[in-house]
C-alpha cells in the first residue's frame, strides 16, 4: 500500500507536536489538568502514529483498519480539547486553532476511509462479475 497522502502525514505530525506542547503546559497545573493532559497526549499523538503504521499495511484492509483507528483517535482528541474548554482549564481562544486543525484532519481521514471502502466495494463487485461469467 502506498499510504495516505503526504500532506496528512505531515499535518498529523505537526498536530502531535502542538498537542505535546499543550500537554507539557497542562502538566504544570495542579489537579484534573494533568489527567486530561495524559488522555489528550495519548489520543493526539496516536493519530500520526497510526497513519505511519498504515504505510506498512499488508493489504488494503490492513491499511483501512489503521487509518480508521487514526480517525477514531482524532475524534477522541477533539473531545478532550472541547472538554478542556468547557471545564475552563484552557480558554477557547487558545485552543481554537488546534480544534480547527483537528476538524480538518478528521475530515481528511474520513474522506480517505470512505474512498478506500468504496474501492473495496467496487473491487468486490468486479470480482463477483468475473466469477459469475466463468
Secondary structure, DSSP 8 states (H G I E B T S, - for coil): ---S-HHHHHHHHHHHHHHHHHHHHHHTS-THHHHHHHHHHHHHHHHHHHHHHHTT-SSHHHHHHHHHHHHHHHHHHHHHHHHHHHTTSS-HHHHHHHHHHHHHHHHHHHHHHHHHHHHHHHHHHHHHHHHHH-
